[in-house]
Amino acid sequence: MFDIGGSLSGKGDPYGNAVVESANRLLKKELICRNHHTGLEQPRSGLNDYVWWSDNQRLRSTLGYRSPNEFTQQGLVL
């Protein structure tokens, strides 16, 4: 239906989901655990705001203390 593969690197590769696992860890720590939610609607509605903030305002040391969007707009690559 959606043509989604199970892994980026193939079966049995321990690093295949490292990026996703890291993103999930940050999402849980910064969006879910820091806030008290009384139902599922609050974290769902906050997800878009979190992703926008993370892409546009959250500074990353690995990007020279720039946001990911600022880094790519300047034509920089890792």
C-alpha positions in Angstrom: 0.0 0.0 0.0 2.6 2.6 1.0 5.7 0.7 -0.4 7.7 1.2 2.8 10.8 -0.9 3.3 11.7 -2.4 6.7 15.3 -1.3 6.9 17.6 1.1 5.1 20.6 -1.1 5.2 19.3 -4.7 5.1 18.5 -7.5 7.4 20.8 -8.0 10.3 22.7 -4.7 10.2 22.8 -3.3 13.8 23.2 0.3 12.6 20.2 0.2 10.1 17.9 2.1 12.4 20.3 4.2 14.4 19.1 7.5 13.0 15.5 6.7 13.7 16.3 5.4 17.2 18.1 8.6 17.9 15.3 10.8 16.6 12.8 8.8 18.7 14.9 9.2 21.8 15.0 13.0 21.4 11.3 13.1 20.6 10.4 11.2 23.7 12.8 13.2 25.9 11.9 16.7 24.7 8.2 16.4 23.8 6.7 13.6 25.9 8.7 13.3 29.1 9.1 17.1 29.8 5.3 17.7 29.7 2.4 16.3 31.6 -0.3 15.0 29.2 -3.8 14.1 30.2 -4.6 12.3 26.9 -3.3 11.4 23.5 -4.5 14.6 21.7 -2.0 16.9 23.5 1.2 15.1 22.3 -0.4 14.6 18.8 -1.1 18.3 18.4 2.3 19.2 19.8 4.2 17.0 17.4 3.9 19.5 14.4 5.1 22.3 16.6 8.0 20.2 17.9 9.1 19.2 14.4 8.9 22.8 13.2 10.9 24.0 16.2 13.5 21.3 15.8 14.0 22.1 12.1 14.0 25.8 12.4 15.1 26.9 15.8 16.9 24.1 17.7 20.6 24.7 17.3 22.9 21.7 16.7 26.5 21.7 17.8 27.4 19.4 14.9 26.1 22.0 12.5 28.1 24.8 13.9 25.3 25.9 16.2 22.9 26.4 13.4 19.4 25.0 12.9 19.1 22.3 10.2 17.2 24.6 7.9 19.7 27.4 8.3 22.5 24.9 7.6 21.0 23.7 4.4 19.9 27.2 3.3 23.6 28.3 3.5 24.4 25.4 1.1 26.5 23.6 3.8 27.0 19.8 4.0 28.5 17.5 6.6 
